[in-house]
Amino acid sequence: MARWDPGTEERLTQAALELYAEHGYDNVTVTQIAERAGITRRSYFRYFPDKREVLFAGSERLPSVIRDAVLDARPAASPLSAALEALAQFGTTLVEHIGHIAERRAVIASSPELQERERTKLAAVTSAIHDALLQRGVSDDSAKLVAQIATIASQNAFDRWTDARGQKDFATCLHTAAASLRDVLTADNETIRSE
């Protein structure tokens, strides 16, 4: 099959997810994925460098897209609001364009190697938010903390959205996660004051 075949990446992703579910991530080879997708092993490497990256296709673009979204947030927005607005906008677009979310999540949860790759992706997102907040004039300490909090809220929202199987929109899930986080922080702050 030619590299330009628009359905090949999707077939590879589907084949990989099926095989990972059937045999476990560690027991599946690139050759098996390629064969199930109807291409050669050699052709597989035109799309993905290894069997792990079939689950993370496009993630290298996340940091720059999120950084731009934070920079484009309302000028008067607080640092956390700017980050959450950007993540809501980005997350809404993302969930409309990716499939097999529950399957992908289960495969990643089953493999320490994939969990580490997911953490690397999240660290890049956190760093992008931090950098954008610095460009917006936020102090380094505040930018770091806000970036970490926003990333945690986004991950929680993504989990909520996945668990709801698309019955809730991502922005609502992010709003709920952020509200829960604010409640936890407020309760802890009140506990610290009373001690």
C-alpha positions in Angstrom: 0.0 0.0 0.0 1.2 3.5 -0.8 2.2 5.9 1.9 -0.5 8.4 0.8 -3.3 6.0 1.5 -5.4 8.1 4.0 -6.8 5.1 5.8 -3.6 3.3 6.6 -2.8 5.2 9.9 -6.3 4.4 11.1 -6.0 0.8 10.1 -2.7 0.5 12.0 -4.1 2.1 15.1 -7.2 -0.2 15.0 -5.0 -3.2 14.4 -2.6 -2.3 17.2 -5.5 -1.7 19.7 -7.1 -5.0 18.8 -3.9 -6.9 19.1 -2.9 -5.2 22.4 -6.4 -6.1 23.8 -6.1 -9.7 22.7 -2.5 -10.4 23.6 -1.2 -7.6 25.8 1.1 -4.8 24.7 4.3 -6.6 25.5 3.3 -9.7 23.4 2.6 -7.9 20.2 5.1 -7.1 17.5 5.2 -4.5 14.7 5.0 -7.3 12.2 1.7 -8.5 13.7 0.3 -5.0 13.6 1.3 -4.5 10.0 -0.1 -7.8 8.9 -3.4 -7.2 10.6 -3.6 -3.8 8.9 -2.8 -5.3 5.5 0.6 -3.7 5.0 4.2 -4.9 5.2 6.5 -4.4 8.3 8.6 -2.1 6.2 5.6 0.0 5.3 4.7 0.3 9.0 7.8 2.3 9.7 6.7 4.9 7.2 4.0 5.8 9.6 5.4 5.0 13.1 8.9 4.5 14.4 7.9 1.7 16.8 4.8 -0.1 18.2 4.5 2.4 21.1 4.0 5.5 18.9 1.0 4.1 17.2 -0.8 5.1 20.4 0.8 8.6 20.5 0.5 9.8 16.9 0.5 13.5 16.7 1.3 14.1 20.4 4.5 15.9 19.4 2.3 18.8 18.2 0.4 19.2 21.5 2.9 21.5 23.3 3.0 24.1 20.6 -0.8 24.1 20.0 -1.5 24.4 23.8 1.1 27.1 24.2 -0.5 29.1 21.4 -3.9 28.6 22.9 -2.8 29.9 26.3 -1.2 32.9 24.6 -4.4 33.6 22.7 -6.6 33.5 25.9 -8.4 36.6 27.0 -5.8 39.2 28.1 -7.6 39.9 31.3 -7.9 36.2 32.2 -6.1 35.1 35.4 -3.2 32.7 34.8 -5.3 29.6 35.8 -8.3 30.8 33.8 -6.1 31.4 30.7 -4.7 27.8 31.0 -8.0 26.2 31.6 -9.6 28.2 28.7 -6.9 27.0 26.4 -7.2 23.4 27.6 -11.0 23.4 27.2 -10.7 24.7 23.7 -7.9 22.3 22.8 -9.6 19.3 24.6 -12.9 19.9 22.8 -11.1 19.8 19.5 -9.0 16.8 20.4 -11.9 14.6 21.6 -13.8 15.3 18.3 -10.8 14.0 16.3 -9.5 10.9 18.1 -11.1 7.6 18.3 -10.7 4.5 20.4 -10.1 6.5 23.5 -11.3 3.9 26.1 -9.2 1.2 24.4 -6.1 3.4 24.2 -6.5 4.3 27.8 -6.8 0.6 28.9 -3.7 -0.3 26.9 -1.6 2.5 28.4 -2.8 1.6 31.9 -1.6 -2.0 31.3 2.0 -1.1 30.5 4.6 0.8 32.6 6.5 1.7 29.4 3.4 3.3 27.9 2.6 5.0 31.2 6.0 6.6 31.2 5.5 7.7 27.6 2.2 9.3 28.7 3.9 11.1 31.6 6.5 12.4 29.1 3.7 13.8 26.9 2.0 15.4 30.0 5.3 16.9 31.1 5.7 18.6 27.7 2.2 20.0 27.9 2.9 21.3 31.4 6.1 22.9 30.2 4.3 24.5 27.3 1.7 26.0 29.6 4.4 27.3 31.9 6.3 28.9 29.0 3.1 30.6 27.7 2.3 31.9 31.1 5.8 33.4 31.4 5.2 35.1 28.1 1.9 36.5 29.5 3.9 38.1 32.4 3.2 35.6 35.1 6.1 35.0 37.7 8.0 31.8 37.3 6.8 30.2 40.6 3.1 31.0 39.8 3.5 29.9 36.2 4.9 26.5 37.3 2.2 25.9 39.9 -0.6 27.0 37.5 0.7 24.8 34.7 0.9 21.8 37.0 -2.6 22.4 38.4 -4.1 23.0 34.9 -2.5 19.7 33.6 -3.9 17.8 36.5 -7.4 19.3 35.9 -7.1 18.5 32.2 -6.2 14.8 32.9 -9.0 14.5 35.4 -11.4 16.0 32.8 -10.2 13.7 30.1 -10.8 10.7 32.5 -14.3 12.0 33.3 -15.0 12.5 29.6 -13.8 9.0 28.7 -15.8 7.4 31.6 -18.9 9.2 30.3 -18.2 7.7 26.9 -18.8 11.0 25.2 -22.1 11.7 26.9 -20.7 14.9 28.4 -18.7 17.4 26.4 -15.0 17.9 27.4 -15.4 21.6 28.4 -18.1 20.6 31.0 -15.8 17.8 32.3 -12.9 20.3 32.6 -15.2 22.8 34.4 -16.3 20.1 36.8 -12.7 18.9 37.4 -11.5 22.5 38.0 -14.4 23.1 40.4 -13.5 19.9 42.4 -9.9 21.0 42.5 -10.9 24.4 43.8 -13.1 22.8 46.5 -10.2 20.6 47.6 -7.8 23.5 47.7 -10.3 25.7 49.6 -11.0 23.0 52.1 -7.3 22.3 52.7 -6.7 26.1 53.1 -9.4 26.3 55.7 -8.0 23.3 57.6 -4.5 24.9 57.6 -5.9 28.1 59.0 -7.7 26.4 61.8 -4.7 24.4 63.0 
